[in-house]
């Protein structure tokens, strides 16, 4: 039979857990590295959102490869659309500089990556296309 002391012990242990988690949260807030991360996130919200979406896309790609790849491709396209467009515009110069064999190897590698992860390339193309249409670069 339970005694009257047992419910009090459960209550005090749950209060201890609440205090422990509260103390842990307070310690995290006082940590310099965490404080630096919070300040960075507050001053660079665009980058913080991109990091979060990139992480979400990577995790999502573990379960649904295509959709996770699209999300990662959208983030990559947002950040690297200018470089991608420059490479496309100067393709002939790139082939002359690298040589035909290296360019064919690169093309084959990109084709294999497209077959393995088409969502990434779809997301990349969508974002580059949007940035061209909106003329943000």
N, C-alpha and C positions, 0 to 999 in steps of 0.2 A: 504494500500500500504506500502511496506517496505521502510524504510528510509535508508539512507546511513550508519547510525550508527549500524544497526542490524548485517550486516555481520562482522563488526569489533568486535562486542561483541562475536559472535560465534568463531571467530579466537582466541581471547584472552582467551576464556574459554577452547578451545582445547589446547592451549599452557600451560595454567595453569594445565591441567590434565597431560600433558607430564612432566612438572616440578615436579608435585606432585609425580608421579610414579618414577621419577628419584631420588627424595629426599628419597622416601621410600626405594628404592633399595640401596642407599648409606647408609641409617641408618641400613639396614639389614647387610650390609657388615661390619659395624663398631661394631655390636653387638657381645659381647664376646662368647655367646653360639653358634651363627652361625659360628663364626670364629673357634671355637673348633671343630664343626662338619665338617667344610671344611678341617681342618688340619687332622682330623681322616680319612676322606674319601681319602685324598691324600696319606696318609701313609699306609692305609689298603684297597687297591683297591679290593682285592678278597672278603673281608667281605662286602664292600660297594656294589659290584655287587650282592652278595648273598642276602643282605637286599633288594635291588631293585627288584630282581627276586622273592623273597618271597612275597613282597608286591604286585607285579604284579600278582603272582599266586593266592593270596588271593582274589584280586579284580576280576580276571578272573573267579575264581570259583563261584562268585556270578551270573555270566551270563552263563558260560559253566563249570559246575561242574567237569566234567571228565578232561578236559584239564587244568583247573586251579589246580586241584589236582595233575596231572602229574608234573606240574612245581614245586609245593610245595614239592612233593615227591623227585624230582631230587635234590633240594637244601638240603632237609633233608638227603638224601642218601649220598650226597657229604660230609656233615659234620659228620654224625653218622655211616658211613659204618663200621668203626673199631669196634664200640660197638655192632652193629647188628651182625657182624661176630663172635665176642666173645660170644654173647648170643647163637648163633646157634651152635658153637663148644662145648660149655659147657652146652648144653640143659639138659643132664641127671643129671648133678650136680644141675642145677636150679630146676628141678622137685623134687629131693631129698630134697633140701633146703626149697622150698616153700610148698611142699606137693601136693599130687594129686588133692585134691579139688580146691585149689587155682590155680593150673596150668590149670585145666579144665575151670574154670571161666575166666581166662585170655585168653585161646584159644577161648572160645565162644565170648568174648568181641572183640577180634581181628577179628573173622569171621563177627560179626555184623558191625564192622567198615569197613571191606572190602566190604561188601554188600552196605553200605551207601556211601562209597567214594572209589571206586575201582581205580580211577586215581592216588590217593596218593600212593597206594601200587604198582601200575605199575611203577610209576616214581622212587619209592624207590628201587624196584627190578632192574630196568635198571641201576641206578647209582651204586648200590652195585656190580652188575655184571660187569660193566665197570671197576670199581676199582679193582676187582679181576683179570680180564683179563689183565689189564695194570700193575697190581702189584704195585699200588701207596701207599698202606698201609703196 
